[in-house]
Amino acid sequence: IDPNEGGVTERTNVNLDYVWKVGESQKLSVNAYASYYRLTLFNDFTLFLNDPDRGDMINQRDRRWLGGLDAQYEVKQRPLGMPLTTTAGVQYRIDTPRVVLASAVQRHQVGRVQDVDIVEQSVSPFVKLDLVPIEKVRLVTGARGDVFTFDVKERVNITDGRASGAATKARPNVKANLILGPWLATELFANFGTGFHSNDARAVIANPKLDALPTATGYEAGFKSRILPRTELSATYWFLNLSSELVFVGDDGTTQARGKTHREGLEVATTISLLDWLTFKGDFTWTRRAEFVDTGFPIPLAPRWTARAELTARLPWGLSTSAEMRYLGDRVADDFGFHTARGYTLFNWNARYRYKALEAFLSIENLADTKWREAQFFFTSRLPGEPAGGVPDVHFTPGNPRAFLGGIGLHF
C-alpha cells in the first residue's frame, strides 16, 4: 500500500573468549564482547488515519554501541564424598543507544516526536551449585542478583511525562532443578526459576511507579528417556507467569503495561537415529492457556501450536544435507479472540560439503514457495475513502518467497 516502507540495518560484532584450566578441578572462563548497531526504519502502520492528507509514516532510528563481560570460576569438589561443582561469576553489560522517533512523508522527516540518549548498564553477580547427594539424585540450584542503572537525556520530547533522568533498580533471582534417575534409561526432572524482563528505559524514567524489572516465574516437570532403541524422547509440562506484560506502542514512542499474564502448556521432543548416517529430530509445543490473569482475555498473538521436524543425512565423504519443516498454527490476533492471525507451514533444505579446509554450502528457504504471513498485528487503519475513524483489521507483512543462499568457507 505504501511503497516507501522499508529501511536499512547493520550490525558488527567482536567476541573474545578465554579459558584457563587452573588445575584438574578448577577453570576460569571469560567472554568479552562489543557491538555496533544501526537501524533506520520507515513504517506506515495506520496509513491515513491520523493525517488524511500526508499519511501517517513514521521513522524509527537507533544508533548504539554495546559491550559486556561474562566471567565465571568453576571448582569441582567432593565434600563428604558427594560430587559438587560450584560456579561463581559476574556479568556486566552497557548499552548506549540514541533513539529517534519522527514523522515522515515519503521518507523525508517532517518532525521529531522523540529524540533521547540512553545509557543503560547492568551488573549481575551469581553463584551456581551442582550437587549429587546420593546416587541417581542430582540437584542444581543457584542465585543471582541484577542491578540496573538507567540514564536518559532528552534532546526533544513531545510525549506526555518526564523523559530525562536517572534511576537504579535491583532484584534477586533464584532457580532449582531436580533430576532423578536414570531408571530403565529414563530420567525424571522438575525445574523452578525466577527471571525478569527489563522495561524500556524511557518508560522507567517517565513513570517511576512502573516496575522496571517485572518478575517472570517458571515451573516445569517432565521426563527424558532412551528406553526405545536409537531413540531419545522427552516430554515437559510447563507454566510461565509474568507480573507485567509490556507492549510497545510504536506510533507514539511509548510503552504500555498490560498487567499479569499466565501461560502453560506441553512440549514433546524426540531424536531418532534411523541409520548410522540418518537422523530425525522433531518437537512440538501446545500452549493450553495464554491469558491475562485479571480479565481472562487471551494474549494477542501468543502461539497455540508450534512444531518443527528435521531429517539430516551425514555421509562419510564430507556431504551433509537436511530437510526441515517449521509450523506455526493459527492464533488469536485481538484482545477478545474475534480475529485470527493465520499460521503457516514452511519447508527448507540445505546441503554442506567439506573437503579438507574448503567448505561449500547451499540452502533453499521456503522450498515450496508458500505464501505466508510473517509479522501480524490487529489494529485500526484508514485508506482514502474509508470512514474517518478507520477500520480495525489484521495487518501483516508477507513472508519471504523461495530464496537461495550459498557460500564458500575456508577453515584455517
Solvent accessible surface area in square Angstrom, and as a share of the most:
residue,aa,sasa,rsa
1,I,162,0.82
2,D,30,0.15
3,P,128,0.80
4,N,46,0.23
5,E,72,0.32
6,G,27,0.26
7,G,41,0.39
8,V,85,0.49
9,T,83,0.48
10,E,74,0.33
11,R,166,0.61
12,T,81,0.47
13,N,79,0.40
14,V,101,0.58
15,N,96,0.49
16,L,122,0.61
17,D,104,0.54
18,Y,117,0.45
19,V,90,0.52
20,W,131,0.46
21,K,136,0.58
22,V,58,0.34
23,G,32,0.31
24,E,170,0.76
25,S,47,0.31
26,Q,67,0.30
27,K,69,0.29
28,L,45,0.22
29,S,25,0.16
30,V,39,0.22
31,N,39,0.20
32,A,32,0.25
33,Y,58,0.22
34,A,44,0.34
35,S,12,0.08
36,Y,53,0.20
37,Y,57,0.22
38,R,62,0.23
39,L,41,0.20
40,T,24,0.14
41,L,54,0.27
42,F,21,0.09
43,N,25,0.13
44,D,10,0.05
45,F,69,0.29
46,T,11,0.06
47,L,13,0.07
48,F,53,0.22
49,L,44,0.22
50,N,107,0.55
51,D,38,0.20
52,P,83,0.52
53,D,127,0.66
54,R,141,0.51
55,G,10,0.10
56,D,19,0.10
57,M,7,0.03
58,I,17,0.09
59,N,4,0.02
60,Q,40,0.18
61,R,56,0.21
62,D,18,0.09
63,R,79,0.29
64,R,57,0.21
65,W,160,0.56
66,L,29,0.14
67,G,12,0.12
68,G,12,0.11
69,L,72,0.36
70,D,41,0.21
71,A,21,0.16
72,Q,65,0.29
73,Y,74,0.28
74,E,40,0.18
75,V,36,0.21
76,K,111,0.47
77,Q,95,0.42
78,R,159,0.58
79,P,55,0.35
80,L,170,0.85
81,G,47,0.46
82,M,49,0.22
83,P,51,0.32
84,L,30,0.15
85,T,33,0.19
86,T,35,0.20
87,T,13,0.07
88,A,48,0.37
89,G,18,0.17
90,V,57,0.33
91,Q,58,0.26
92,Y,75,0.28
93,R,103,0.38
94,I,50,0.25
95,D,14,0.07
96,T,51,0.30
97,P,8,0.05
98,R,84,0.31
99,V,24,0.14
100,V,6,0.03
101,L,7,0.03
102,A,0,0.00
103,S,40,0.26
104,A,2,0.02
105,V,40,0.23
106,Q,122,0.54
107,R,100,0.37
108,H,132,0.59
109,Q,84,0.37
110,V,70,0.40
111,G,28,0.27
112,R,99,0.36
113,V,32,0.19
114,Q,7,0.03
115,D,0,0.00
116,V,0,0.00
117,D,45,0.23
118,I,12,0.06
119,V,55,0.31
120,E,35,0.15
121,Q,61,0.27
122,S,17,0.11
123,V,65,0.37
124,S,3,0.02
125,P,69,0.43
126,F,38,0.16
127,V,63,0.36
128,K,79,0.33
129,L,70,0.35
130,D,26,0.13
131,L,39,0.20
132,V,47,0.27
133,P,44,0.28
134,I,115,0.58
135,E,144,0.64
136,K,76,0.32
137,V,30,0.17
138,R,106,0.39
139,L,64,0.32
140,V,8,0.05
141,T,43,0.25
142,G,14,0.13
143,A,47,0.37
144,R,80,0.29
145,G,24,0.23
146,D,2,0.01
147,V,64,0.37
148,F,22,0.09
149,T,50,0.29
150,F,2,0.01
151,D,50,0.26
152,V,1,0.00
153,K,125,0.53
154,E,78,0.35
155,R,132,0.48
156,V,42,0.24
157,N,31,0.16
158,I,123,0.62
159,T,30,0.18
160,D,140,0.73
161,G,54,0.52
162,R,124,0.45
163,A,9,0.07
164,S,37,0.24
165,G,25,0.24
166,A,76,0.59
167,A,26,0.20
168,T,87,0.50
169,K,64,0.27
170,A,69,0.54
171,R,41,0.15
172,P,102,0.64
173,N,10,0.05
174,V,76,0.44
175,K,78,0.33
176,A,39,0.30
177,N,32,0.16
178,L,70,0.35
179,I,31,0.16
180,L,54,0.27
181,G,9,0.09
182,P,66,0.41
183,W,122,0.43
184,L,150,0.75
185,A,51,0.40
186,T,28,0.17
187,E,59,0.27
188,L,85,0.42
189,F,37,0.16
190,A,45,0.35
191,N,39,0.20
192,F,70,0.29
193,G,20,0.20
194,T,36,0.21
195,G,22,0.21
196,F,56,0.23
197,H,60,0.27
198,S,47,0.31
199,N,3,0.02
200,D,37,0.19
201,A,5,0.04
202,R,31,0.11
203,A,15,0.12
204,V,3,0.02
205,I,3,0.02
206,A,41,0.31
207,N,68,0.35
208,P,82,0.52
209,K,193,0.82
210,L,31,0.16
211,D,76,0.39
212,A,4,0.03
213,L,6,0.03
214,P,1,0.00
215,T,41,0.24
216,A,18,0.14
217,T,25,0.15
218,G,20,0.19
219,Y,99,0.38
220,E,59,0.26
221,A,54,0.42
222,G,19,0.18
223,F,66,0.27
224,K,91,0.38
225,S,9,0.06
226,R,157,0.57
227,I,106,0.54
228,L,100,0.50
229,P,113,0.71
230,R,126,0.46
231,T,20,0.11
232,E,44,0.20
233,L,62,0.31
234,S,22,0.14
235,A,19,0.15
236,T,20,0.12
237,Y,69,0.26
238,W,44,0.15
239,F,75,0.31
240,L,61,0.30
241,N,52,0.27
242,L,29,0.14
243,S,44,0.29
244,S,12,0.08
245,E,27,0.12
246,L,48,0.24
247,V,59,0.34
248,F,95,0.39
249,V,47,0.27
250,G,16,0.16
251,D,51,0.27
252,D,75,0.39
253,G,4,0.04
254,T,53,0.31
255,T,32,0.18
256,Q,91,0.41
257,A,49,0.38
258,R,79,0.29
259,G,26,0.25
260,K,111,0.47
261,T,1,0.01
262,H,26,0.12
263,R,44,0.16
264,E,10,0.04
265,G,0,0.00
266,L,54,0.27
267,E,75,0.34
268,V,34,0.19
269,A,34,0.26
270,T,31,0.18
271,T,43,0.25
272,I,50,0.25
273,S,43,0.28
274,L,83,0.41
275,L,85,0.42
276,D,137,0.71
277,W,112,0.39
278,L,32,0.16
279,T,28,0.17
280,F,62,0.26
281,K,99,0.42
282,G,11,0.11
283,D,54,0.28
284,F,70,0.29
285,T,27,0.16
286,W,86,0.30
287,T,12,0.07
288,R,122,0.44
289,R,90,0.33
290,A,1,0.01
291,E,41,0.18
292,F,12,0.05
293,V,80,0.46
294,D,116,0.60
295,T,82,0.48
296,G,43,0.42
297,F,85,0.35
298,P,26,0.16
299,I,11,0.05
300,P,38,0.24
301,L,45,0.22
302,A,10,0.07
303,P,60,0.38
304,R,66,0.24
305,W,119,0.42
306,T,44,0.25
307,A,25,0.19
308,R,84,0.31
309,A,24,0.19
310,E,34,0.15
311,L,76,0.38
312,T,18,0.11
313,A,13,0.10
314,R,154,0.56
315,L,41,0.21
316,P,121,0.76
317,W,159,0.56
318,G,31,0.30
319,L,54,0.27
320,S,32,0.20
321,T,36,0.21
322,S,9,0.06
323,A,53,0.41
324,E,34,0.15
325,M,48,0.22
326,R,87,0.32
327,Y,79,0.30
328,L,26,0.13
329,G,3,0.03
330,D,87,0.45
331,R,25,0.09
332,V,32,0.18
333,A,4,0.03
334,D,11,0.05
335,D,43,0.22
336,F,118,0.49
337,G,38,0.36
338,F,161,0.67
339,H,68,0.30
340,T,72,0.42
341,A,0,0.00
342,R,143,0.52
343,G,23,0.22
344,Y,38,0.14
345,T,50,0.29
346,L,5,0.02
347,F,90,0.38
348,N,24,0.12
349,W,79,0.28
350,N,60,0.31
351,A,19,0.14
352,R,103,0.38
353,Y,93,0.35
354,R,110,0.40
355,Y,127,0.48
356,K,157,0.67
357,A,41,0.31
358,L,93,0.46
359,E,26,0.12
360,A,42,0.33
361,F,61,0.25
362,L,80,0.40
363,S,19,0.12
364,I,25,0.13
365,E,83,0.37
366,N,5,0.03
367,L,75,0.37
368,A,64,0.50
369,D,64,0.33
370,T,45,0.26
371,K,198,0.84
372,W,31,0.11
373,R,44,0.16
374,E,89,0.40
375,A,43,0.34
376,Q,4,0.02
377,F,104,0.43
378,F,57,0.24
379,F,52,0.22
380,T,45,0.26
381,S,11,0.07
382,R,37,0.14
383,L,64,0.32
384,P,95,0.60
385,G,80,0.77
386,E,54,0.24
387,P,89,0.56
388,A,88,0.69
389,G,61,0.58
390,G,14,0.13
391,V,59,0.34
392,P,74,0.47
393,D,74,0.38
394,V,24,0.14
395,H,42,0.19
396,F,92,0.38
397,T,71,0.41
398,P,93,0.59
399,G,13,0.12
400,N,96,0.49
401,P,89,0.56
402,R,104,0.38
403,A,39,0.30
404,F,134,0.56
405,L,101,0.50
406,G,47,0.45
407,G,27,0.26
408,I,136,0.69
409,G,30,0.29
410,L,120,0.60
411,H,76,0.34
412,F,229,0.96
